[in-house]
């Protein structure tokens, strides 16, 4: 059973940066696909970024492309989401998710494709 714990959220001014961490226990993270999603109050869950099995390919939502970077540190069993040039529209609860079973990378943008989820970390960007 994989357990995911997010950290690194907080309050930041527009234009600032945050780095979110998603640390896994129960399984080596290196061969697992990982995604980041976010959900703002009153809105549906939104795909943010994903890293494929083995970490060779990344995917980003158009709204964060060029500002956010997803990466993996296998030694720490952790996946990061580096968020730069933050804007108030980035305010949301951010969740990481993992999929152990192989599959189609194109489906990693769909929340239902994931098997395990963390509890979320709040990011608030003030204007």
Buried (B, 14 or more C-beta within 10 A) or exposed (E): EBBBBBEBBEEBEEEBEBEBBBBBEEBEBBEBBBBBBBBBEEEEBBBBBBBBBEBEEBBBBEBBEEBBBBBBBEEEBBBBBBBBEBBEEBBBBBBBBBBBEEEEBEEBBEBEBBEBBBEBBEBBBEE
